[in-house]
Amino acid sequence: MQSLEFLWKDNNSGDGKCPALYATDGGYVVQGLKLDDATRAQLRQLAADEDGVFVPANVLDRLREASC
């Protein structure tokens, strides 16, 4: 099991159910909304142990801003 460090959540969330970003050794974990089947089908070369989620742009934009 990886140890996760909470970084931040979606700026527009309010009730606790929200997309968020976590740091872990060597990378990040993204918490987001599950994709519908039609959107998921558009992901390229999706392995059996992979999945895609949707997160609002502000969740990842803040990561870029933090690195500047």
N, CA, C and O atoms as a GROMACS GRO file, in nm:
protein
  272
    1MET      N    1   0.084  -0.119   0.000
    1MET     CA    2   0.000   0.000   0.000
    1MET      C    3   0.088   0.125   0.000
    1MET      O    4   0.188   0.132   0.072
    2GLN      N    5   0.052   0.221  -0.081
    2GLN     CA    6   0.126   0.347  -0.087
    2GLN      C    7   0.073   0.443   0.019
    2GLN      O    8  -0.046   0.446   0.049
    3SER      N    9   0.164   0.521   0.075
    3SER     CA   10   0.126   0.627   0.168
    3SER      C   11   0.096   0.752   0.086
    3SER      O   12   0.179   0.794   0.005
    4LEU      N   13  -0.020   0.811   0.106
    4LEU     CA   14  -0.062   0.929   0.030
    4LEU      C   15  -0.058   1.053   0.116
    4LEU      O   16  -0.095   1.051   0.233
    5GLU      N   17  -0.013   1.163   0.055
    5GLU     CA   18  -0.016   1.294   0.121
    5GLU      C   19  -0.116   1.381   0.046
    5GLU      O   20  -0.095   1.411  -0.072
    6PHE      N   21  -0.225   1.421   0.111
    6PHE     CA   22  -0.325   1.506   0.049
    6PHE      C   23  -0.262   1.640   0.015
    6PHE      O   24  -0.198   1.703   0.100
    7LEU      N   25  -0.280   1.685  -0.110
    7LEU     CA   26  -0.229   1.816  -0.152
    7LEU      C   27  -0.340   1.920  -0.157
    7LEU      O   28  -0.331   2.022  -0.090
    8TRP      N   29  -0.445   1.894  -0.234
    8TRP     CA   30  -0.558   1.987  -0.244
    8TRP      C   31  -0.672   1.922  -0.318
    8TRP      O   32  -0.658   1.815  -0.377
    9LYS      N   33  -0.787   1.989  -0.313
    9LYS     CA   34  -0.906   1.940  -0.382
    9LYS      C   35  -0.954   2.045  -0.481
    9LYS      O   36  -0.899   2.155  -0.488
   10ASP      N   37  -1.055   2.011  -0.556
   10ASP     CA   38  -1.117   2.101  -0.652
   10ASP      C   39  -1.162   2.229  -0.582
   10ASP      O   40  -1.227   2.223  -0.477
   11ASN      N   41  -1.127   2.344  -0.639
   11ASN     CA   42  -1.164   2.473  -0.580
   11ASN      C   43  -1.314   2.491  -0.563
   11ASN      O   44  -1.358   2.564  -0.475
   12ASN      N   45  -1.393   2.423  -0.646
   12ASN     CA   46  -1.537   2.444  -0.646
   12ASN      C   47  -1.614   2.339  -0.568
   12ASN      O   48  -1.737   2.336  -0.572
   13SER      N   49  -1.545   2.252  -0.496
   13SER     CA   50  -1.616   2.149  -0.421
   13SER      C   51  -1.658   2.205  -0.286
   13SER      O   52  -1.598   2.299  -0.234
   14GLY      N   53  -1.762   2.145  -0.230
   14GLY     CA   54  -1.809   2.196  -0.103
   14GLY      C   55  -1.856   2.090  -0.007
   14GLY      O   56  -1.849   2.110   0.115
   15ASP      N   57  -1.904   1.977  -0.058
   15ASP     CA   58  -1.965   1.879   0.031
   15ASP      C   59  -1.873   1.761   0.065
   15ASP      O   60  -1.919   1.661   0.119
   16GLY      N   61  -1.746   1.772   0.034
   16GLY     CA   62  -1.652   1.666   0.067
   16GLY      C   63  -1.634   1.563  -0.042
   16GLY      O   64  -1.533   1.492  -0.043
   17LYS      N   65  -1.728   1.551  -0.133
   17LYS     CA   66  -1.715   1.459  -0.247
   17LYS      C   67  -1.650   1.537  -0.359
   17LYS      O   68  -1.718   1.609  -0.433
   18CYS      N   69  -1.518   1.524  -0.372
   18CYS     CA   70  -1.453   1.613  -0.466
   18CYS      C   71  -1.329   1.551  -0.528
   18CYS      O   72  -1.261   1.470  -0.466
   19PRO      N   73  -1.301   1.589  -0.652
   19PRO     CA   74  -1.173   1.552  -0.712
   19PRO      C   75  -1.059   1.611  -0.629
   19PRO      O   76  -1.070   1.722  -0.577
   20ALA      N   77  -0.951   1.536  -0.618
   20ALA     CA   78  -0.838   1.579  -0.535
   20ALA      C   79  -0.708   1.524  -0.590
   20ALA      O   80  -0.707   1.435  -0.675
   21LEU      N   81  -0.598   1.579  -0.540
   21LEU     CA   82  -0.465   1.536  -0.580
   21LEU      C   83  -0.386   1.498  -0.455
   21LEU      O   84  -0.390   1.568  -0.354
   22TYR      N   85  -0.314   1.387  -0.465
   22TYR     CA   86  -0.232   1.336  -0.356
   22TYR      C   87  -0.091   1.311  -0.409
   22TYR      O   88  -0.074   1.274  -0.525
   23ALA      N   89   0.010   1.331  -0.325
   23ALA     CA   90   0.148   1.298  -0.359
   23ALA      C   91   0.183   1.164  -0.296
   23ALA      O   92   0.134   1.130  -0.188
   24THR      N   93   0.267   1.089  -0.364
   24THR     CA   94   0.319   0.963  -0.312
   24THR      C   95   0.462   0.947  -0.363
   24THR      O   96   0.507   1.027  -0.446
   25ASP      N   97   0.532   0.849  -0.316
   25ASP     CA   98   0.670   0.828  -0.358
   25ASP      C   99   0.680   0.819  -0.510
   25ASP      O  100   0.628   0.725  -0.570
   26GLY      N  101   0.746   0.914  -0.571
   26GLY     CA  102   0.771   0.910  -0.714
   26GLY      C  103   0.656   0.949  -0.804
   26GLY      O  104   0.666   0.932  -0.925
   27GLY      N  105   0.546   1.000  -0.750
   27GLY     CA  106   0.435   1.037  -0.836
   27GLY      C  107   0.317   1.095  -0.762
   27GLY      O  108   0.329   1.144  -0.650
   28TYR      N  109   0.202   1.087  -0.828
   28TYR     CA  110   0.079   1.145  -0.776
   28TYR      C  111  -0.037   1.047  -0.795
   28TYR      O  112  -0.033   0.962  -0.883
   29VAL      N  113  -0.138   1.062  -0.712
   29VAL     CA  114  -0.262   0.988  -0.727
   29VAL      C  115  -0.372   1.092  -0.745
   29VAL      O  116  -0.381   1.189  -0.670
   30VAL      N  117  -0.456   1.071  -0.846
   30VAL     CA  118  -0.564   1.164  -0.876
   30VAL      C  119  -0.697   1.097  -0.840
   30VAL      O  120  -0.724   0.984  -0.881
   31GLN      N  121  -0.778   1.167  -0.762
   31GLN     CA  122  -0.912   1.122  -0.728
   31GLN      C  123  -1.008   1.202  -0.814
   31GLN      O  124  -1.006   1.325  -0.810
   32GLY      N  125  -1.090   1.134  -0.892
   32GLY     CA  126  -1.180   1.207  -0.980
   32GLY      C  127  -1.307   1.131  -1.009
   32GLY      O  128  -1.332   1.024  -0.952
   33LEU      N  129  -1.387   1.186  -1.096
   33LEU     CA  130  -1.514   1.126  -1.134
   33LEU      C  131  -1.491   1.015  -1.236
   33LEU      O  132  -1.411   1.030  -1.328
   34LYS      N  133  -1.561   0.903  -1.218
   34LYS     CA  134  -1.551   0.793  -1.314
   34LYS      C  135  -1.600   0.840  -1.450
   34LYS      O  136  -1.693   0.920  -1.460
   35LEU      N  137  -1.537   0.788  -1.554
   35LEU     CA  138  -1.577   0.821  -1.690
   35LEU      C  139  -1.694   0.733  -1.734
   35LEU      O  140  -1.706   0.619  -1.690
   36ASP      N  141  -1.780   0.788  -1.820
   36ASP     CA  142  -1.884   0.703  -1.877
   36ASP      C  143  -1.819   0.612  -1.982
   36ASP      O  144  -1.706   0.636  -2.023
   37ASP      N  145  -1.890   0.509  -2.023
   37ASP     CA  146  -1.832   0.408  -2.112
   37ASP      C  147  -1.784   0.467  -2.245
   37ASP      O  148  -1.680   0.427  -2.296
   38ALA      N  149  -1.860   0.562  -2.301
   38ALA     CA  150  -1.822   0.621  -2.429
   38ALA      C  151  -1.693   0.701  -2.418
   38ALA      O  152  -1.609   0.696  -2.508
   39THR      N  153  -1.675   0.774  -2.310
   39THR     CA  154  -1.552   0.850  -2.289
   39THR      C  155  -1.436   0.757  -2.261
   39THR      O  156  -1.327   0.775  -2.315
   40ARG      N  157  -1.458   0.657  -2.177
   40ARG     CA  158  -1.353   0.560  -2.142
   40ARG      C  159  -1.304   0.487  -2.267
   40ARG      O  160  -1.185   0.457  -2.278
   41ALA      N  161  -1.394   0.458  -2.361
   41ALA     CA  162  -1.356   0.387  -2.483
   41ALA      C  163  -1.259   0.467  -2.569
   41ALA      O  164  -1.192   0.409  -2.654
   42GLN      N  165  -1.251   0.597  -2.549
   42GLN     CA  166  -1.161   0.681  -2.628
   42GLN      C  167  -1.018   0.684  -2.574
   42GLN      O  168  -0.928   0.736  -2.641
   43LEU      N  169  -0.995   0.629  -2.454
   43LEU     CA  170  -0.860   0.626  -2.398
   43LEU      C  171  -0.774   0.530  -2.479
   43LEU      O  172  -0.822   0.424  -2.521
   44ARG      N  173  -0.651   0.565  -2.501
   44ARG     CA  174  -0.562   0.485  -2.586
   44ARG      C  175  -0.481   0.385  -2.505
   44ARG      O  176  -0.425   0.418  -2.400
   45GLN      N  177  -0.477   0.265  -2.554
   45GLN     CA  178  -0.395   0.157  -2.498
   45GLN      C  179  -0.414   0.144  -2.346
   45GLN      O  180  -0.317   0.135  -2.271
   46LEU      N  181  -0.538   0.141  -2.303
   46LEU     CA  182  -0.571   0.129  -2.162
   46LEU      C  183  -0.547  -0.016  -2.118
   46LEU      O  184  -0.613  -0.108  -2.167
   47ALA      N  185  -0.455  -0.036  -2.026
   47ALA     CA  186  -0.424  -0.169  -1.976
   47ALA      C  187  -0.531  -0.214  -1.877
   47ALA      O  188  -0.609  -0.133  -1.827
   48ALA      N  189  -0.535  -0.343  -1.851
   48ALA     CA  190  -0.636  -0.399  -1.762
   48ALA      C  191  -0.628  -0.342  -1.621
   48ALA      O  192  -0.728  -0.337  -1.550
   49ASP      N  193  -0.509  -0.299  -1.579
   49ASP     CA  194  -0.493  -0.244  -1.444
   49ASP      C  195  -0.493  -0.091  -1.441
   49ASP      O  196  -0.450  -0.031  -1.343
   50GLU      N  197  -0.540  -0.028  -1.548
   50GLU     CA  198  -0.546   0.118  -1.557
   50GLU      C  199  -0.690   0.165  -1.572
   50GLU      O  200  -0.778   0.089  -1.612
   51ASP      N  201  -0.712   0.292  -1.538
   51ASP     CA  202  -0.843   0.352  -1.558
   51ASP      C  203  -0.824   0.502  -1.574
   51ASP      O  204  -0.718   0.555  -1.541
   52GLY      N  205  -0.923   0.569  -1.623
   52GLY     CA  206  -0.920   0.714  -1.638
   52GLY      C  207  -1.027   0.776  -1.549
   52GLY      O  208  -1.131   0.716  -1.525
   53VAL      N  209  -1.000   0.896  -1.502
   53VAL     CA  210  -1.098   0.972  -1.425
   53VAL      C  211  -1.096   1.116  -1.476
   53VAL      O  212  -0.997   1.161  -1.534
   54PHE      N  213  -1.205   1.187  -1.452
   54PHE     CA  214  -1.213   1.329  -1.487
   54PHE      C  215  -1.186   1.412  -1.364
   54PHE      O  216  -1.240   1.386  -1.256
   55VAL      N  217  -1.101   1.514  -1.380
   55VAL     CA  218  -1.081   1.613  -1.274
   55VAL      C  219  -1.089   1.751  -1.339
   55VAL      O  220  -1.044   1.768  -1.452
   56PRO      N  221  -1.146   1.849  -1.270
   56PRO     CA  222  -1.148   1.985  -1.322
   56PRO      C  223  -1.005   2.036  -1.343
   56PRO      O  224  -0.913   1.996  -1.271
   57ALA      N  225  -0.988   2.122  -1.440
   57ALA     CA  226  -0.855   2.173  -1.475
   57ALA      C  227  -0.784   2.236  -1.356
   57ALA      O  228  -0.661   2.225  -1.346
   58ASN      N  229  -0.858   2.301  -1.265
   58ASN     CA  230  -0.791   2.371  -1.155
   58ASN      C  231  -0.714   2.276  -1.063
   58ASN      O  232  -0.620   2.319  -0.996
   59VAL      N  233  -0.753   2.149  -1.058
   59VAL     CA  234  -0.682   2.053  -0.972
   59VAL      C  235  -0.540   2.032  -1.023
   59VAL      O  236  -0.446   2.031  -0.944
   60LEU      N  237  -0.524   2.015  -1.155
   60LEU     CA  238  -0.391   1.992  -1.211
   60LEU      C  239  -0.317   2.122  -1.242
   60LEU      O  240  -0.194   2.125  -1.236
   61ASP      N  241  -0.389   2.228  -1.274
   61ASP     CA  242  -0.323   2.357  -1.299
   61ASP      C  243  -0.246   2.404  -1.176
   61ASP      O  244  -0.140   2.464  -1.188
   62ARG      N  245  -0.299   2.377  -1.059
   62ARG     CA  246  -0.231   2.417  -0.935
   62ARG      C  247  -0.099   2.342  -0.919
   62ARG      O  248  -0.006   2.395  -0.859
   63LEU      N  249  -0.090   2.222  -0.971
   63LEU     CA  250   0.036   2.147  -0.965
   63LEU      C  251   0.142   2.218  -1.048
   63LEU      O  252   0.257   2.231  -1.005
   64ARG      N  253   0.105   2.263  -1.166
   64ARG     CA  254   0.199   2.336  -1.252
   64ARG      C  255   0.240   2.467  -1.185
   64ARG      O  256   0.358   2.503  -1.187
   65GLU      N  257   0.145   2.538  -1.126
   65GLU     CA  258   0.175   2.665  -1.058
   65GLU      C  259   0.268   2.643  -0.939
   65GLU      O  260   0.355   2.726  -0.913
   66ALA      N  261   0.251   2.534  -0.868
   66ALA     CA  262   0.334   2.506  -0.750
   66ALA      C  263   0.478   2.475  -0.788
   66ALA      O  264   0.569   2.494  -0.707
   67SER      N  265   0.500   2.429  -0.912
   67SER     CA  266   0.636   2.394  -0.953
   67SER      C  267   0.713   2.513  -1.010
   67SER      O  268   0.833   2.502  -1.036
   68CYS      N  269   0.646   2.626  -1.028
   68CYS     CA  270   0.713   2.746  -1.084
   68CYS      C  271   0.784   2.826  -0.977
   68CYS      O  272   0.845   2.928  -1.006
   0.00000   0.00000   0.00000
